[in-house]
């Protein structure tokens, strides 16, 4: 729905926050996400597609998805002395 309404061109990252079981749009960023490596491993190489489209002028079409699973973990560790 957001892509259809906003019609962004190129990689767009949407950030949401969940409160009381409802998702709220926090921000929209025209950028490649930090989880790009996960999608690339499963067949969606956004940086490569951008280079092909914007620099080489090629029609990139649709990505060829590979079946699989991916997880991303973010962990903060603070040691105060």
N, C-alpha and C positions, 0 to 999 in steps of 0.2 A: 504494500500500500504506500509506504513512504517513497520508494523509488518511483512509483507511478506518479505520485503527486509532485515530488520535488524534481524529478527527472535529472539527477546528477550525471555528469559525464566523468567517467573514470572511477577509480576505486574510491569508495565512500564508506567511512566507518561510523556506525551508529552506536552510541553509548546509552544504555538504559540502567535505571535503578528500580528495584522492586520494593514496594512498601505496601503492607496490608494486602498482599496477594495481587497487586496491580503493578504493571510495568509503566514507568514514566520515561519519556524521552529526555535525556539529560543534555546531549550535544550531538551535533552532526559534524564530522571532520572529513574534508576531502584529502584522504591519505590512505596509504596502505597500512593495514593493521599489523600489530606485533605478532599476531598468530599466522602471518603469511607463510611461514615455513611449514606449518601443519597443512594448510590448504595445498601448497605446492607438492608436498609429499603424496597427496591424494589426487593430484592432477590439475589443480588450478594455480597456475603460475602467474599471478597478477603483475609482478614487475616485468616479466618477459612479455606478457600480453600488452602492457602499456608501451614498452619500447617498440614492439612490432607495430602497434597502431599509430602512436603519435610521432615516432621518429622515422620508421620505415614505411609508413602509410599503408600497411597491410590490413586486410580484413581478418580479424582474429577469430571470428565465428564463436562457437561455443567450446568450452573446455571439455576434455575427455576425462571424466571422473573415473578414478580407480576405487574399487571397494576397499574399505578398511576402517579403522578407528584411530582416533588421535585424541590425546589429552594434553592440556596445558595447565601447569601448576605455577602459581606465583606465591612465594613465601617470603615474608619479612622476618629478619632475625635481628634483634637489637640486644646488645649487652651494655648496660650502663654500669660504670664503676664509681 
